[in-house]
C-alpha cells in the first residue's frame, strides 16, 4: 500500500520545521508551487539542487496502435512534463550512504513574492536563515 504526501501535509511540515504560522506555511507552499508551475508554462526548466529537474518536452506526431484491435491511430503532437531525479535523490531512495559534501545547503536568491502574496512570509524565512 503506497502513501501519498498531500499539500496539507507539506504545509504542516513547513509549519513544524520553519516555525511560520499555518497560514503562512500554506501561503509559502502555494508561492513555491505557483512559481514552479509558471516557469514550466513559460517553457523554462526548473532545477532544484539535490532534488532534480523539471522540464517540458515537445513530442511530435506519431502513429500508435490500438492494443485491442491492432488498428493504427495517429497520436497528435503534445507537450509532456518530464522529471529527472538528481543523483543525490536517487541515492537516498536506494538507501545509500550520502557524504556530507553532497548534501549542501541551497542558495536562496533575493525573491519577490508573486502578486497577491504577502512579503512577510519571505521576510520570516530570511530571518530564520539569518539573512
Helices and strands as residue ranges (DSSP letters): H 7-18, H 22-41, E 46-48, E 52-59, E 62-65, E 72-75, E 78-85, H 87-94, H 120-129
